[in-house]
Amino acid sequence: MENDTYDGPILEIDKLSISFFTRLREIPAVMDFSAKIMPGEALGVVGESGCGKSTVALGVMQDLGVNGRIVGGSIKFKGRDLNTMTTEELRDIRGSQIAMIYQEPMASLNPAMRIGKQLMEVPMIHEGVSEKEAYERALEVVTDVKLPDPARMLNSFPHQLSGGQQQRIVIAMALMSKPSLLILDEPTTALDVTVEAAVVELVKDLGKKYGTSMLFISHNLGLVLETCDRICVMYSGEAVERGSIEDVFDEMQHPYTQALFRSIPLPGADKNARPLVAIPGNFPLPHERPPGCNFGPRCDYFEAGRCDASDIKMRPIHGNDRHESRCLKFEEIDWNAPIEVGAQTEKPEPGRVVLKMDNLKKYYEVAASALFGGGNKKVVKANETLSFEARESETLAIVGESGCGKSTFAKVLMGLETATDGQILLDNKNIESTGIEDRDTQTVADVQMVFQNPFDTLNPSMTVGRQIIRALEIFKIGNSDEERKNRMLELLDLVKLPRAFADRMPRQLSGGQKQRVGIARAFAGGARIVVADEPVSALDVSVQAAVTDLLMEIQRNEKTTLLFISHDLSIVRYLSDRVMVMYLGHVVELGTTEQVFAPPYHPYTEALLSAVPIADTSVKKKHIVLEGDIPSAMNPPSGCPFQTRCRWKDKAGAAKCESEVPPVRVLADGHQVKCHLSDADLAAMEPVIQVDAAAE
């Protein structure tokens, strides 16, 4: 192996420029990008979608497709320029010395081939090892990525594994040939926080064990803080700031980095006293970039005639470790000036109870053998005795991993499914067994939903204005087309979209703009309850802040009850009044946001909090990684649903946890926990997240 002898930079990118060529024009995707990764170092590349971070990765892999070309600069791997290599030389390096892990694990797995065989192929093709040796190595790597029962895993097909397990197999596949450089492109976006925490932990350990250098591409600043040594912030095709994690997080020297941090909710941020600050304006399209500084039109410190006069180069920052910024004014800006607090708002008092659920159950019957619809039926208990109340102008967050029943509950509330048992009262009127086609117009208008993926909910062949008018017609609002048209324009004002957007087609909008149209449509009938199912998880951080703020502003004006389904606890903490934590169909904890985020916790809440990446170097977190995967709802564990993964089980009495479903206990002021732990044990729990006092 030549690894041992080479001690220069593993990857050195120098003034790289990449363009894509269309019939009409050259579109510059990356300009003047430089980065260096030393052996064993992890570099995080952060930025919003469209900033060119994945293009850099594809450039390193020399995989830019037919239209992409490197038009300037060089990429050296262990001192050799990748751009001048032959196809054969590249083929030898790719997969064996440079491996890439993509965002969507199934894109890298062959669905018709057993996992063991897919893993064994790597060393057999690249290094010509024997089948026996390849199998032993596959077994070792699958054990390394902490998958249960490795021999069984190697014998399984990809579809038999959960998303988190598939992603681990892809990581295992990348490690099979012990590469010197691992490129990870948003490897955890599609996973739950707890699984994400385990995968991130894994990547860190493996980096240490194999001495692999890493290029970690992400839009999540917290994740980069937890996994990388150095960070490079990109904006619109250029690196705007790079340096060590400490330098960039604690002494940022570029207005865009600062703006990014202001748009993410950090622990202790209060939505009324310290609203998130969204970045004004929009991201420039690659062929419409402004002169001078790309960030100029959106920057608080912009100075005409200076910032837009000529191209701006990266400049070193004195006294820090290889810390550079692409800003002319970084020495003049007072980086410690307090944030100008936006308009502070009074917290609206929750009004009367609008929605009440009482012992709601939703069971599905499925054939035991899905293929032949065999005689035995199995019952899937998607929701187990849910009870709660939601009041006017209150935000209730519903939190849990995928498969915990949060979307099932939303479907029953919407009338897309009917309840198996229990009741849902809307203004004291039972709606749990009325399907959506039998609900009256008023009820349908009252309960509306904003979905996770804005692309799936808009009709691609209808203008934005027409889609909103259509909703108004269904809710029987307005007596004439003229009235409806005016109301539609008012709704566009409400979601802060220009009125001219009424004539646009959905494909002409960005993700955040589409999501606003979805919100406008949900509020068209004056909705009283809006179920927001992960409404911002598909959006960039800066856009998340704007959409979140928008939802809250509408809520204040319209007194809407917001049911916010999410697995992102930082955003939940920031905007919800009460939180309901679900696990395998059970509500395991319910209380005000303060109660749920402070000890005593339900053991599952404790693990969820520990898993959330926080972009703040002053925060200390208790480290809890959950073992194993979520059990299937078809075959739930006996006793407490969480007992198979709980670290407190022995304390509470394992026999009891494994045999009895815990009772719901009310701790203080309506704070409910479903757990067998004694009062003394609960009272002795320590906080998971602690903010370092010195940094305050």
C-alpha positions in Angstrom: 0.0 0.0 0.0 1.4 3.4 -0.8 -0.7 5.0 2.1 2.1 4.5 4.6 4.7 6.4 2.6 2.6 9.4 1.6 2.3 12.2 4.2 1.4 15.3 2.2 -2.2 16.4 1.7 -4.5 13.5 0.7 -6.6 15.9 -1.3 -5.6 19.3 -2.5 -8.1 21.3 -4.5 -6.5 24.5 -6.0 -8.6 27.3 -7.5 -11.0 24.8 -9.0 -13.7 26.0 -11.4 -16.4 23.8 -12.8 -19.0 24.8 -15.4 -21.9 23.0 -17.0 -22.5 23.7 -20.7 -26.0 24.0 -22.2 -26.9 24.9 -25.7 -27.4 28.5 -24.7 -24.6 29.3 -22.3 -21.9 28.2 -19.9 -23.2 27.9 -16.4 -20.4 28.3 -13.8 -21.3 26.0 -10.8 -18.1 26.3 -8.9 -15.5 29.2 -9.1 -12.1 29.6 -7.5 -12.6 26.8 -4.9 -9.6 25.6 -2.9 -9.4 23.1 -0.1 -6.8 20.9 1.5 -7.4 17.7 3.5 -4.5 16.2 5.5 -4.2 12.5 6.4 -6.9 11.6 9.0 -8.5 15.0 8.8 -12.2 15.6 8.2 -13.4 18.7 6.3 -17.0 19.8 6.3 -18.4 21.7 3.4 -21.5 23.6 4.3 -24.0 25.7 2.3 -27.5 25.9 1.0 -28.7 23.7 -1.9 -27.5 25.0 -5.2 -24.2 26.4 -3.8 -22.1 23.9 -5.6 -21.0 21.6 -2.7 -22.1 18.4 -4.4 -20.5 19.6 -7.7 -17.1 19.8 -5.8 -17.6 16.1 -4.7 -18.5 15.0 -8.2 -15.4 16.9 -9.5 -13.2 14.9 -7.2 -14.8 11.7 -8.4 -14.4 12.9 -12.0 -18.0 12.2 -12.5 -19.5 15.4 -14.0 -21.5 13.8 -16.7 -21.6 14.9 -20.4 -22.1 18.6 -19.8 -19.8 19.2 -16.8 -16.2 20.3 -17.3 -13.4 21.4 -15.1 -12.5 24.8 -16.6 -9.8 25.9 -14.3 -7.6 24.9 -11.4 -6.6 21.4 -10.3 -7.6 18.5 -8.0 -4.7 16.5 -6.7 -5.1 13.2 -4.8 -1.9 12.2 -2.9 0.0 14.7 -5.1 -1.3 13.4 -8.5 -3.6 15.5 -10.6 -6.8 13.6 -11.2 -7.6 15.6 -14.3 -4.7 14.2 -16.2 -5.3 10.5 -15.3 -6.4 8.0 -17.9 -9.8 6.2 -17.4 -8.0 3.0 -16.3 -6.0 4.9 -13.6 -9.1 6.6 -12.4 -11.0 3.3 -12.3 -8.2 1.9 -10.0 -8.4 4.8 -7.6 -12.2 5.2 -7.5 -13.9 2.8 -5.1 -10.5 1.5 -3.7 -8.8 4.7 -2.6 -11.6 7.2 -2.9 -15.0 6.1 -1.9 -18.3 8.1 -1.9 -21.4 7.6 0.2 -24.5 9.2 -1.3 -27.6 10.7 0.3 -30.0 7.9 -0.7 -28.7 4.5 0.3 -30.8 2.5 -2.1 -29.2 4.3 -5.0 -26.0 2.4 -4.2 -27.4 -1.0 -3.6 -28.5 -3.6 -6.1 -32.0 -4.7 -5.0 -31.7 -8.2 -6.6 -28.4 -9.2 -5.0 -27.7 -10.4 -1.5 -25.7 -7.9 0.7 -22.8 -10.2 1.3 -22.2 -10.6 -2.4 -22.3 -6.8 -3.0 -19.7 -6.3 -0.3 -17.4 -9.1 -1.4 -17.3 -7.7 -5.0 -15.3 -4.7 -3.9 -12.0 -6.4 -2.8 -12.5 -9.2 -5.4 -12.6 -6.7 -8.3 -10.1 -4.1 -6.9 -7.6 -6.3 -5.2 -8.2 -9.8 -6.7 -8.6 -11.4 -3.2 -10.2 -14.9 -2.8 -13.8 -15.4 -2.1 -13.1 -16.7 1.4 -11.0 -13.7 2.3 -13.6 -11.3 0.8 -16.3 -12.9 2.9 -14.2 -12.6 6.1 -13.6 -9.0 5.4 -17.3 -8.4 4.7 -18.1 -10.0 8.1 -15.6 -7.8 9.8 -16.8 -4.6 8.2 -20.5 -5.3 8.9 -19.5 -5.9 12.5 -17.6 -2.6 12.5 -20.7 -0.7 11.4 -22.5 -2.2 14.4 -25.1 -4.2 12.6 -26.8 -7.0 14.6 -26.3 -10.6 13.5 -23.7 -9.9 10.8 -24.0 -13.4 9.1 -27.7 -12.9 8.7 -27.2 -9.4 7.3 -24.8 -10.7 4.6 -27.5 -13.2 3.6 -30.3 -10.6 3.4 -31.5 -8.6 0.4 -31.5 -4.7 0.7 -35.3 -4.4 1.0 -35.2 -6.5 4.2 -33.3 -3.8 6.1 -34.5 -0.5 7.5 -33.2 2.8 6.1 -30.6 3.2 8.8 -29.3 -0.3 8.3 -29.1 0.2 4.5 -27.1 3.4 5.1 -24.7 1.4 7.3 -24.2 -1.3 4.6 -23.4 1.5 2.1 -20.8 2.8 4.6 -19.5 -0.7 5.0 -19.2 -1.1 1.3 -17.2 2.1 1.1 -14.8 0.8 3.8 -14.3 -2.6 2.3 -11.1 -1.5 0.5 -9.9 0.8 3.3 -10.0 4.0 1.2 -7.7 7.0 2.0 -10.5 9.4 1.3 -14.2 9.1 2.1 -16.6 11.5 0.5 -20.0 11.7 2.3 -22.8 13.7 0.5 -25.5 14.4 3.1 -25.3 10.8 4.2 -28.0 11.2 7.0 -30.6 13.5 5.5 -33.1 10.7 5.0 -32.6 9.2 8.5 -34.2 9.7 11.9 -32.2 11.8 14.4 -31.4 8.8 16.7 -30.2 6.8 13.7 -28.3 9.8 12.4 -26.6 10.1 15.8 -25.5 6.5 15.6 -24.3 6.8 12.0 -22.3 9.9 12.8 -20.8 8.3 15.8 -19.9 5.4 13.6 -18.3 7.5 10.9 -16.1 9.2 13.6 -15.0 6.0 15.1 -14.2 4.5 11.7 -12.2 7.6 10.7 -10.1 7.0 13.8 -9.8 3.2 13.3 -8.9 3.3 9.6 -7.2 6.7 9.6 -9.5 7.7 6.7 -9.6 11.4 5.6 -13.1 12.7 5.0 -14.9 15.3 2.9 -18.3 15.7 4.6 -20.9 17.6 2.7 -23.9 18.8 4.7 -26.3 21.7 5.2 -26.5 20.9 8.9 -24.0 23.0 10.9 -24.5 20.9 14.0 -23.5 17.7 12.3 -20.4 19.3 10.9 -19.5 20.5 14.4 -19.8 16.9 15.7 -17.9 15.2 12.9 -15.3 17.5 11.4 -12.0 19.2 12.3 -12.3 21.9 9.7 -15.1 23.6 7.9 -15.6 25.4 4.5 -18.7 27.5 4.1 -19.9 27.9 0.5 -22.2 30.4 -1.1 -23.2 30.5 -4.7 -20.3 28.5 -6.1 -17.6 30.0 -4.0 -16.0 29.2 -0.7 -16.7 32.3 1.5 -15.0 31.2 4.7 -12.8 28.4 5.8 -10.9 27.5 9.0 -10.9 25.2 11.9 -14.3 24.4 13.5 -13.5 26.5 16.6 -12.4 29.6 14.6 -15.3 29.6 12.2 -18.0 28.8 14.9 -16.7 31.1 17.6 -15.1 33.9 15.5 -16.9 33.9 12.2 -15.5 36.5 9.8 -18.0 36.4 6.9 -21.5 38.0 6.8 -23.0 34.9 5.2 -21.7 32.6 7.9 -23.1 35.0 10.5 -26.5 35.1 8.7 -26.6 31.2 8.6 -26.1 31.0 12.3 -28.8 33.6 13.0 -31.3 31.5 11.1 -31.0 28.3 13.2 -32.7 27.9 16.6 -30.0 27.4 19.3 -30.9 26.1 22.8 -32.7 28.7 24.8 -33.8 30.8 21.9 -37.4 32.1 22.4 -39.7 32.6 19.5 -41.3 35.7 20.9 -38.3 37.4 22.5 -35.6 36.4 20.0 -37.2 35.5 16.7 -35.0 33.7 14.1 -33.6 36.1 11.5 -34.2 34.9 8.0 -31.7 36.0 5.3 -33.4 38.6 3.1 -33.8 38.1 -0.6 -33.1 35.0 -2.7 -30.1 33.0 -3.8 -28.8 34.2 -7.2 -29.1 31.8 -10.1 -25.7 30.8 -11.5 -25.9 32.9 -14.7 -27.3 35.9 -12.8 -24.7 36.4 -10.1 -24.2 40.0 -9.1 -20.9 41.8 -9.8 -18.3 41.7 -7.0 -19.4 39.9 -3.9 -22.0 37.2 -4.6 -23.6 37.8 -1.2 -23.7 41.6 -1.6 -27.4 42.0 -2.4 -28.4 40.1 0.8 -25.7 41.5 3.1 -26.2 43.8 6.0 -22.8 45.4 5.6 -22.9 46.0 1.8 -21.2 49.1 0.6 -21.9 50.2 -3.0 -18.9 51.0 -5.2 -16.7 48.9 -3.0 -18.3 45.5 -2.5 -19.5 45.3 -6.1 -16.4 46.8 -7.8 -14.4 43.7 -8.6 -13.9 40.0 -7.8 -13.1 39.3 -4.2 -10.3 36.9 -3.2 -10.0 34.8 -0.1 -7.8 36.6 2.5 -6.2 35.1 5.6 -7.3 36.1 9.1 -4.5 37.0 11.4 -3.7 34.8 14.4 -6.0 31.9 13.6 -5.3 28.5 12.1 -5.5 28.7 8.3 -8.7 30.8 8.7 -9.7 32.8 5.6 -12.6 34.9 4.5 -13.9 36.2 1.2 -15.0 39.6 2.5 -13.4 43.0 2.0 -14.7 44.4 5.3 -14.1 41.6 7.8 -11.6 43.7 9.8 -14.0 46.6 10.0 -17.2 44.7 11.1 -18.0 44.5 14.8 -18.7 40.7 14.9 -19.7 40.9 18.5 -22.4 43.5 18.1 -25.7 42.3 19.6 -28.2 41.0 17.0 -30.8 43.7 16.2 -33.8 42.0 17.7 -36.6 41.9 15.3 -40.1 42.9 16.3 -40.8 41.2 19.6 -44.2 39.8 20.0 -46.4 39.0 22.9 -47.0 35.4 23.4 -50.7 34.8 22.6 -52.6 33.2 25.5 -54.0 29.8 24.5 -57.8 30.1 24.2 -60.5 27.5 24.7 -60.0 23.8 23.8 -60.7 23.3 20.1 -59.6 19.7 19.7 -59.8 16.9 22.1 -58.7 13.3 21.6 -59.7 10.6 24.0 -58.2 7.1 24.0 -57.9 7.2 20.3 -56.8 3.8 18.8 -56.0 3.0 15.2 -55.3 -0.6 14.3 -54.7 -2.0 10.8 -55.3 -5.6 9.8 -52.8 -7.0 7.5 -52.4 -10.5 6.0 -49.7 -12.4 7.7 -48.3 -13.5 4.4 -48.4 -10.3 2.3 -47.7 -12.3 -0.9 -50.5 -14.7 -0.9 -52.9 -13.0 1.6 -52.8 -16.1 3.9 -55.6 -16.8 6.3 -54.0 -15.5 9.5 -54.4 -11.8 9.9 -52.0 -9.7 12.0 -52.9 -6.5 13.7 -50.7 -3.4 13.4 -51.3 -1.1 16.3 -50.4 2.2 14.8 -51.9 4.3 17.6 -52.4 3.1 21.1 -54.8 5.1 23.3 -53.8 8.7 22.4 -55.3 11.4 24.6 -54.7 15.1 24.6 -56.2 18.5 24.1 -55.2 21.4 21.9 -56.3 25.0 22.4 -56.8 28.0 20.2 -53.5 29.7 19.2 -51.4 27.0 20.7 -48.7 25.0 19.0 -48.5 21.4 20.0 -45.5 19.5 18.6 -45.7 15.8 18.0 -42.2 14.2 18.1 -40.9 10.8 17.4 -38.9 8.6 14.9 -40.4 7.3 11.7 -42.8 4.5 12.4 -44.0 5.9 15.7 -47.5 6.6 14.4 -47.4 10.4 14.1 -48.6 10.5 10.5 -51.3 7.8 11.1 -52.7 10.1 13.8 -52.7 13.0 11.3 -54.5 10.9 8.8 -57.3 10.0 11.3 -57.6 13.7 12.3 -57.9 14.7 8.6 -60.5 12.0 7.9 -58.2 10.1 5.5 -58.6 7.2 7.9 -61.2 6.4 10.5 -60.5 5.6 14.1 -60.7 2.0 15.4 -61.7 3.2 18.9 -61.8 6.3 21.1 -63.0 9.7 20.0 -61.8 13.0 18.4 -63.9 16.1 19.3 -63.7 19.2 17.2 -65.6 21.9 19.1 -67.3 19.1 21.0 -68.4 17.4 17.8 -67.3 13.8 17.1 -65.3 13.5 13.9 -63.3 10.3 14.4 -65.5 8.0 12.3 -66.5 10.5 9.6 -64.3 9.9 6.6 -63.2 13.0 4.6 -65.8 12.5 1.8 -68.6 12.6 4.4 -67.4 15.6 6.3 -69.2 18.9 5.7 -67.4 21.7 4.0 -66.9 23.6 7.3 -65.1 20.7 9.0 -62.9 20.2 5.9 -62.0 23.9 5.9 -61.4 23.8 9.6 -58.8 21.1 9.6 -56.1 21.5 7.0 -52.6 20.1 6.4 -49.2 21.4 5.2 -47.1 18.5 3.9 -43.4 17.8 4.1 -42.7 17.9 0.5 -44.1 20.9 -1.3 -43.5 19.4 -4.8 -45.9 16.6 -4.3 -48.9 18.7 -3.3 -49.1 21.2 -6.1 -50.6 20.5 -9.4 -47.8 21.0 -11.9 -50.0 22.1 -14.7 -52.0 24.8 -12.9 -50.9 28.3 -12.0 -50.3 29.2 -8.4 -53.3 31.6 -8.3 -55.6 29.1 -9.8 -54.6 26.4 -7.2 -55.5 28.8 -4.4 -58.8 29.9 -6.1 -59.7 26.2 -6.5 -59.4 25.8 -2.7 -61.6 28.9 -2.1 -64.2 27.4 -4.5 -64.2 24.1 -2.6 -64.6 25.9 0.8 -67.4 28.0 -0.8 -65.7 31.2 0.0 -66.6 34.4 -1.9 -69.7 35.0 -4.0 -68.0 35.8 -7.3 -64.9 35.1 -9.2 -63.8 38.7 -8.5 -64.1 38.2 -4.7 -62.2 35.0 -4.9 -59.5 36.5 -6.9 -59.0 39.3 -4.4 -59.0 36.9 -1.5 -56.3 34.8 -3.4 -54.1 38.0 -3.7 -54.6 38.7 0.0 -53.5 35.1 0.8 -50.3 35.6 -1.3 -49.7 38.8 0.8 -50.3 36.7 3.9 -47.5 34.2 3.0 -45.3 37.1 1.8 -45.1 36.1 -1.9 -45.3 38.8 -4.6 -48.8 39.1 -6.2 -47.2 38.5 -9.6 -46.6 34.9 -8.5 -50.3 34.2 -9.1 -49.5 33.7 -12.8 -46.5 31.5 -12.2 -46.3 27.7 -12.6 -45.0 25.6 -9.7 -41.9 24.7 -11.6 -40.9 28.4 -11.6 -40.8 28.5 -7.8 -38.1 27.4 -5.3 -38.8 24.9 -2.6 -39.4 27.5 0.0 -41.8 29.4 -2.3 -43.7 26.3 -3.1 -44.1 25.6 0.6 -45.6 29.1 1.0 -48.2 28.3 -1.7 -49.0 25.2 0.3 -49.5 27.2 3.4 -51.6 29.8 1.6 -53.9 27.0 0.3 -54.2 25.5 3.8 -55.3 28.8 5.2 -57.6 29.6 2.3 -60.7 28.5 4.2 -59.7 30.2 7.5 -58.4 26.9 8.9 -58.7 26.6 12.7 -56.4 23.6 13.0 -53.4 23.2 10.8 -51.5 19.9 10.9 -47.9 20.7 9.7 -46.2 17.4 8.8 -42.4 18.2 8.9 -43.2 21.4 6.9 -39.6 22.6 6.8 -37.4 19.5 6.8 -37.0 19.6 3.0 -35.9 23.2 3.0 -32.6 25.0 3.6 -31.8 26.5 7.0 -32.2 30.1 5.9 -35.6 29.3 4.2 -36.6 27.2 7.2 -36.4 30.3 9.4 -38.6 32.3 7.0 -41.3 29.6 6.7 -41.3 28.9 10.4 -41.7 32.6 11.2 -44.4 32.9 8.6 -46.4 30.0 10.2 -46.1 31.7 13.6 -47.1 35.1 12.4 -50.2 33.7 10.7 -51.0 31.8 13.9 -50.9 35.0 15.9 -53.2 36.8 13.5 -55.7 34.0 12.9 -55.6 32.3 16.3 -54.9 29.0 14.6 -54.1 25.8 16.5 -50.9 24.4 15.0 -50.1 20.7 15.3 -46.5 20.5 14.3 -45.2 17.0 13.5 -41.4 16.9 13.5 -38.3 15.0 14.4 -36.1 18.1 14.6 -36.1 18.9 18.3 -34.3 22.3 18.0 -37.1 23.7 15.9 -39.7 22.1 18.2 -38.2 23.7 21.2 -38.2 27.0 19.5 -41.8 27.2 18.4 -44.0 24.9 20.3 -45.9 25.5 23.5 -46.5 21.9 24.4 -44.8 18.7 23.2 -46.1 15.2 22.8 -43.4 12.5 22.4 -44.6 9.3 20.6 -42.9 5.9 20.4 -44.5 2.9 18.6 -48.0 4.3 18.8 -47.8 5.2 22.4 -47.6 8.7 23.9 -44.6 8.3 26.2 -44.4 11.9 27.4 -46.6 15.0 27.2 -46.1 18.4 28.8 -45.2 22.0 28.2 -42.0 22.6 26.2 -40.1 23.5 29.4 -41.3 20.3 31.1 -40.3 18.0 28.2 -36.9 19.6 27.6 -35.9 19.5 31.3 -35.4 16.4 33.5 -37.1 14.3 34.6 -37.5 12.8 31.1 -39.0 9.7 29.7 -35.9 7.6 28.8 -36.8 7.8 25.1 -37.1 11.7 25.3 -33.7 11.7 26.9 -32.2 9.7 24.0 -33.9 11.9 21.4 -32.5 15.1 23.0 -29.0 13.6 23.1 -29.2 12.8 19.4 -29.9 16.3 18.2 -26.8 18.0 16.6 -26.4 21.5 18.0 -24.4 24.1 16.2 -22.8 25.7 19.2 -19.4 25.0 20.6 -20.4 26.0 24.2 -23.0 23.3 24.5 -22.1 20.1 26.4 -24.3 17.1 25.7 -24.8 13.9 27.5 -23.9 11.1 25.2 -26.6 8.5 24.7 -26.7 6.3 21.6 -29.7 4.0 21.3 -28.9 0.4 20.6 -30.8 -1.5 17.9 -33.5 -0.3 15.6 -37.2 0.6 16.2 -39.2 -2.7 16.6 -41.8 -3.3 13.9 -45.3 -2.2 14.8 -46.5 -5.6 13.5 -44.5 -7.3 16.1 -44.1 -4.9 19.1 -42.2 -5.9 22.2 -44.2 -7.1 25.2 -44.5 -4.7 28.2 -43.2 -1.2 27.7 -42.7 -0.4 24.0 -39.3 1.1 24.6 -37.8 -1.6 26.8 -35.7 -3.2 24.1 -33.6 0.0 23.7 -33.8 1.5 27.2 -30.7 2.2 29.3 -32.7 2.5 32.5 -34.4 -0.8 32.3 -32.4 -2.6 35.1 -33.0 0.3 37.4 -36.8 0.2 36.9 -36.9 -3.6 37.2 -36.4 -5.5 33.9 -39.0 -8.1 34.6 -41.7 -5.4 35.1 -40.6 -3.5 32.0 -40.7 -6.6 29.9 -44.2 -7.7 31.0 -46.4 -4.7 31.9 -47.2 -1.6 29.8 -46.3 1.3 32.2 -49.2 3.4 33.6 -49.4 7.1 32.6 -48.0 9.1 35.5 -48.7 12.7 36.1 -45.6 14.3 37.6 -46.1 18.1 38.0 -48.7 20.4 36.5 -50.0 18.0 34.0 -46.6 16.7 32.8 -47.3 13.0 31.9 -44.7 10.2 31.5 -45.4 6.6 30.7 -42.6 4.8 32.6 -42.0 2.3 35.4 -39.1 4.3 37.0 -39.6 5.3 40.6 -40.2 8.9 41.6 -36.7 9.0 43.1 -35.0 7.8 39.9 -37.0 10.3 37.8 -36.2 13.1 40.2 -32.4 12.3 40.1 -32.1 12.5 36.3 -29.6 15.0 35.0 -30.1 17.4 32.1 -28.9 16.2 28.7 -28.0 19.6 27.2 -26.0 22.1 29.2 -24.8 25.4 28.0 -21.4 26.4 29.2 -21.8 29.4 31.5 -18.5 31.0 30.5 -19.8 31.3 26.9 -23.0 33.2 27.9 
